[in-house]
Amino acid sequence: MEPIAYQEMAAGEESAVCQLVAGIFNEYVAPDYGQDGIDEFFRFADPDAMKERKLAGGFVLVAKTLENWLEYWSFSHPTA
């Protein structure tokens, strides 16, 4: 198995990250949640909200070798 290499998400990639996360969420997670939970998730998984969190010190790591994205908040807690 090839090691996974990560890089920080570049400015302007927020929409692509959120689209990928939304597709996975809608297919595998959303069916187990009510509308309130789904709405809350999409308030968080929103390109503008992601930009704001990044400006506040958060960052997003993009896996370079897999179609997989991870967002880290406060440098220690994976949130997506």
Secondary structure, 3 states (H helix, E strand, C coil): CCCCCEEECCCCCHHHHHHHHHHHHHHHHHHHCCHHHHHHHHHHCCHHHHHHHHHCCCEEEEECCCCCEEEEECCCEECC
